[in-house]
Amino acid sequence: MWKFVITALVTLEFVLLSSFLSPAEAIVNDTENYIWDYASVGSSEVVCKRVVFHPEARKLAPGELPALPAKLRSEIVDRNYCNGTPPLTRRG
């Protein structure tokens, strides 16, 4: 008998907790990558860059597509952060 009561209470707890905590309110961490990229637009110099992808958490309006806006930040860092050697560039 007690086994069924405890199982029912645990199930009720899971149902109540899942209704209060929705995935849309979850904490999203920034994603950080190191890549080889051009120093700037129109540049032929390849440098190591740290690129940070920061999704903005906000509630979606009714009828809005389920895509979150994000901010991308990049900065040039020491070449030791990037794996391997920089790719070859074309000279035009």
Secondary structure by P-SEA (a helix, b strand, c coil): caaaaaaaaaaaaaaaaaaaccccccbbbbbbbbbbbcccccccbbbbbbbbbbbbbbbbcccccccccbbbbbbbcccccccccccccccc
